[in-house]
Amino acid sequence: MVASGMTKKDMARRLHIGGKQVKEGWNILNIQPGKSVDFVGDAADLSQFNDGTFDEVYASHVIEHLGYQKELPAALKGIHRIIKPGGVFRMSVPDLETLCKLFLRDGIDINGKFKIVRMMFGGQIDEHDFHKIGFTWDFARHYLGRAGFKTLRRVREFGVFDDASSQKVGGVLISLNVEAGK
């Protein structure tokens, strides 16, 4: 039963992987403990969650930190498993094709190029801040399809959290934002 004044959407369970920003209706899973973190764990091992627990899972600039041989497939299969039928996974990752074009653009100074390199390979400020794969639309479709997602749609921006999914460099959005439906 839905409480008076609340919609079914208000009652939905949502998981923000790698998040820090508290937002009503969202639980946060992060590899590092923190005051806003509801669950501590690795995105490649979602065994702490039951099948079909969440209506929506969101990960912005997290999935590229996983090794493409084992960690990435395990994480995407795990995300698919914990999403309810009809649920959605929203994934934002640095768009390698866009970053390569920006890096080669005339007029970018050494500081600008270094900023782009950090987006490609991670900020490397701690042991978790290294990128292990560069994503393109083709790679995203391949990995998400293998994990069992049926509908894939590229979107310009999510606008759900104040995060890198809307980040611009030189006026250009640098993220590949994908909605994957179960």
Secondary structure in CASP SS format (residue, H / E / C, confidence):
PFRMAT SS
TARGET T0000
AUTHOR 0000-0000-0000
METHOD secondary structure of the structure
MODEL  1
M C 1.00
V C 1.00
A C 1.00
S C 1.00
G C 1.00
M C 1.00
T C 1.00
K C 1.00
K H 1.00
D H 1.00
M H 1.00
A C 1.00
R C 1.00
R E 1.00
L E 1.00
H E 1.00
I E 1.00
G C 1.00
G C 1.00
K C 1.00
Q C 1.00
V C 1.00
K C 1.00
E C 1.00
G C 1.00
W E 1.00
N E 1.00
I E 1.00
L E 1.00
N E 1.00
I C 1.00
Q C 1.00
P C 1.00
G C 1.00
K C 1.00
S C 1.00
V C 1.00
D C 1.00
F E 1.00
V E 1.00
G C 1.00
D C 1.00
A C 1.00
A C 1.00
D C 1.00
L C 1.00
S C 1.00
Q C 1.00
F C 1.00
N C 1.00
D C 1.00
G C 1.00
T C 1.00
F E 1.00
D E 1.00
E E 1.00
V E 1.00
Y E 1.00
A E 1.00
S E 1.00
H C 1.00
V C 1.00
I H 1.00
E H 1.00
H H 1.00
L C 1.00
G C 1.00
Y C 1.00
Q C 1.00
K C 1.00
E H 1.00
L H 1.00
P H 1.00
A H 1.00
A H 1.00
L H 1.00
K H 1.00
G H 1.00
I H 1.00
H H 1.00
R H 1.00
I H 1.00
I E 1.00
K E 1.00
P E 1.00
G E 1.00
G E 1.00
V E 1.00
F E 1.00
R E 1.00
M E 1.00
S E 1.00
V E 1.00
P E 1.00
D E 1.00
L H 1.00
E H 1.00
T H 1.00
L H 1.00
C H 1.00
K H 1.00
L H 1.00
F H 1.00
L H 1.00
R C 1.00
D C 1.00
G C 1.00
I C 1.00
D C 1.00
I H 1.00
N H 1.00
G H 1.00
K H 1.00
F H 1.00
K H 1.00
I H 1.00
V H 1.00
R H 1.00
M H 1.00
M H 1.00
F H 1.00
G C 1.00
G C 1.00
Q C 1.00
I C 1.00
D C 1.00
E C 1.00
H C 1.00
D C 1.00
F C 1.00
H C 1.00
K C 1.00
I C 1.00
G C 1.00
F E 1.00
T C 1.00
W H 1.00
D H 1.00
F H 1.00
A H 1.00
R H 1.00
H H 1.00
Y H 1.00
L H 1.00
G H 1.00
R H 1.00
A C 1.00
G C 1.00
F C 1.00
K C 1.00
T E 1.00
L E 1.00
R E 1.00
R E 1.00
V E 1.00
R C 1.00
E C 1.00
F C 1.00
G C 1.00
V C 1.00
F C 1.00
D C 1.00
D C 1.00
A H 1.00
S H 1.00
S H 1.00
Q C 1.00
K E 1.00
V E 1.00
G C 1.00
G C 1.00
V E 1.00
L E 1.00
I C 1.00
S E 1.00
L E 1.00
N E 1.00
V E 1.00
E E 1.00
A E 1.00
G E 1.00
K C 1.00
END
